[in-house]
């Protein structure tokens, strides 16, 4: 009704007085579609770059509050990307707790191998290494083949940069059970934590990470060469560690969470005044 009055030449003030609607409400109604369009564009930009994100991660990436992002998400039936159908997880019939559950950074790492193909059909493998406590991906090796000596060289490279875990969890693949790998880990004082055969859910952290790795990187990219795959995968790993909010970490990134852990566990230093003698 107000729009009709204004098109006939009546001022906004007079139209609002006649209809009993405040001018503030009228200005808000006029302004909201423009604001919504601006916010929606931010959300679309964030979601296009990260098709698997839900509204919480889109809100963080686009700089919006959870509440506002959720209202817009529902109001405009906001959907980006195909929804993934989750397969029901087989229930564990035992009551045995997960061995060596991570309690602090570098307590338990986990690693596993994925398979993919280049654009020309040639297969390649990736070896991912993850800190179970901080969820940081310590490294991803992409190669045409990964043998026990490659596993050792890659772990050695990571541990020289980062530190060594107390335990390293894996399945019973030949790359991990090889005598050379186990001997090398023993010399590094790293204990193996093998999951039972045929129970991949016992290695849930790396399984969850690989779901994200497939959805957000491998299935979205077309690798022209192994070098191309290595560059793109490393870029994604850095994004995962430093930009991607993690729900189980209170929507902190793994890198931020790890930095907070380091700050919290720093031992208090006892300062001795200058000139003090024991």
C-alpha angles and dihedrals in degrees: 000000000000091000090054092050092049093050088054091057102265114139120246090243092054093043092052092047091051095049096039093238118134118241090234091060090046092051090048092052090051094046100044099074090053092048091046091051091052093048092044091053090053090049093048091049091052093044095047090055090047109028095177095056120116123213095278095057091041089053092052093045093048096042096245130131118256092243097051093043091050093049092051091043091056098036094054097033087240114203129162123177131359117301114242118230110225119220115229110260117237110246118241109240094199130078094215110131120233106276116248096001110203115256102169141006115301091013097111128009124185131202139185143162131249130190127221140154137239122234091267092054098257111142125233137176135227126206113203124195118197135182104228095207102047095025088226114153103228093194147327120219116202116193142142089248134009117206130175092268089053090052091052094047092048095047091047091053092050095045092051089057101037114018132259127281124229091230135023117204123206145140121260097270116149091244090062102036094049112127091233091056094046092048091050092049091049090053087052091049090242115143121217119236107193118188119224114274114267094017107102091162087072085071092050099150095060091039090055091046091051090052088059092042091054096043099042102034121008097043093043098050135071108209114209093190142357090261090053089051092049093052095046093045092050090050090052092048091054090048090050092052099041108025111024114090113224117215095210090054094055090266092300118136115251091247093052092046091050091050090052090050091053090051093049096049097045106123117242112255119227109218117212113208116243112268094021114143125204 
